[in-house]
Amino acid sequence: MKELQYLNKYFVKYKYRFLLGIFITIIAQIFSLFTPKLISKSFEAIERFSKTNTSDISIIRNELFHNVLLVIATTFIAGFLTFLMRQTLIVMSRHIEFDLKNEVFIQYENLSQSFYKQNRTGDLMNRISEDVGKVRMYVGPAVMYTINTFIRFTIVIIYMYNVSPILTLYTLLPLPILSYAIFRLSKQINKRSTIFQQYLSKISSFTQEIFSGIRVIKAYSLENIHQENLNNLSLESKEKSLSLAKVQSLFGPLMLALIGVSNLVVIYFGGMLYINGSIKSIGIIAEFILYVNMLTWPVASLGWISSMVQEAEASQKRINEFLKIVPEIRNNSENHSIIKGEITFQNVTFIYDDTNIKALNNVSFTVKKGETLAILGKTGSGKSSVLTLISRLYDTTDGTILIDGIPIQEVHLFDLRNNIGIVPQDAFLFSDTIKNNIKFGKEDATDEEVVAAAIKASVHDNIINFTKKYETVLGERGITLSGGQKQRVSIARALIKNPEILLLDDCLSAVDTETEETILTNLLEYCKNKTTIIVSNRVSSAKNADTIIIIEDGEIIQQGSHNQLVNLDGYYKELYLKQLSEKDLS
């Protein structure tokens, strides 16, 4: 139960619902106990009638009819109160489920990039869906039936003891056996449930990855191989599920057998006590049998409750593993500030923790507000790492990044990112309309602003040729569009935000040179008063920048304007001449 203690804060939050549910449960159980007492009285009335040898049956008929009406009335009230109990406690569990899912989701949003490199998407989805669902069964049905069982046991045993202490003792004899059986089985359920949940995560991760890469799988005709892999994984998961089900299936028969034994005990010892005169009426035996049967479901549910609790603890443990992670990137400032856009790198060194790769080594440069910086270099040289550090998706290993002269860690994180428009190298679009994908950069944007951004990104002409134009719904990750169209919609999304800092990470690689020229011309006008950093492998994208830096193996090897660098021997001049000759040949 240690892991489930995390949920206590939610019980405190919904304490009024919780306490109301307990109160309703107590009242419902009191009303449900009228039935055994009324039936006992009916038996006593029949016994009195048989002993008086009177022929006036109307008296006994009236008493029995009166008891029947009371049984119906109290049963109806008990049933209605039980309905209210479920409405109170089960609804509370839905509120807790809602809060927990939001808490997990917010934590997912706050966790750094390195976390997502180390964890698979399918596993994360399984924890926020399957695992939270298991936890909901604990805070809802498990808690409700535990309260119901405890209250019913308490009230029933008090009633039984007041009627016959000796018969009560005999009736409760099987309970220690029940408690021991539950303890033994619960340990096995917890162990096997944890293993089963892990296999569910594996299947979720595997299938999510397959669906995401289905085009590659089809292109290489690998359907049969992956189907076999999934089949093997499913078989292993089925074995774990059956292993868990076998243990869980022992509860029902065991509980019913113990209840049956209790009934036999009541009949045998109750009959002996009646013969000996220790109990005065045969109705007491009938009353005790009803009491025992009233305990049938609570006792039988103990196994189910125990199973739910053990499964919930296993799931909550998996959830806690993430909730207890302290995000590496945190907002260290409560003071909001206006971002102007000046960026300074002072001897910045950056090493990726997960791979221990040194992406940047002692990098220094300054980009003033309104200036454009272009970064060129070979693949893996560290160009994109510069942009991730400016967005503060990672923190530097050594050195300092200044935003308007303030260390980036001291700038309010929301203000920083809200003033940055970034177009990543791998353009990601959501399964939504093209308009909403562009408005992702500015949710309250008008249709005119959406069109204006699309025109600047040179994608408007493509969009209006679609049947539904801007209302065209894209497939997953924007699969409906070509690579160049996805990049241009992603550019429009950044431009509509109108940020102070614009970061373009090789975002024109999938467009032709003519379209690239059009977009760059539009950006020259758009970026006049904005700080712009362009990462590219094309000289055409960099030549109009105020400053160009060449990075190799994480270090700056060249720096200057286009005119300066083309007149110096080195990487930039070689790249320029190579791409110039390729352009001439084309």
Secondary structure, 3 states (H helix, E strand, C coil): CCHHHHHHHHHHHCHHHHHHHHHHHHHHHHHHCHHHHHHHHHHHHHHHHHHHCCCCCHHHHHHHHHHHHHHHHHHHHHHHHHHHHHHHHHHHHHHHHHHHHHHHHHHHHHCCHHHHHHCCHHHHHHHHHHHHHHHHHHHHHHHHHHHHHHHHHHHHHHHHHHHCHHHHHHHCCCHHHHHHHHHHHHHHHHHHHHHHHHHHHHHHHHHHHHHHCHHHHHHCCCHHHHHHHHHHHHHHHHHHHHHHHHHHCCHHHHHHHHHHHHHHHHHHHHHHHHHHCCCCCHHHHHHHHHHHHHCHHHHHHHHHHHHHHHHHHHHHHHHHHHHCCCCCCCCCCCCCCCCCCCEEEEEEEEECCCCCCEEEEEEEEEECCCCEEEEEECCCCCHHHHHHHHCCCCCCCEEEEEECCEEHHHCCHHHHHHCEEEECCCCCCCCCEHHHHHHCCCCCCCHHHHHHHHHHCCCHHHHCCCCCHHHCECCHHHCCCCHHHHHHHHHHHHHHCCCCEEEEECCCCCCCHHHHHHHHHHHHHHCCCCEEEEEECCHHHHCCCCEEEEEECCEEEEEECHHHHHCCCCHHHHHHHHHHHHHHHC
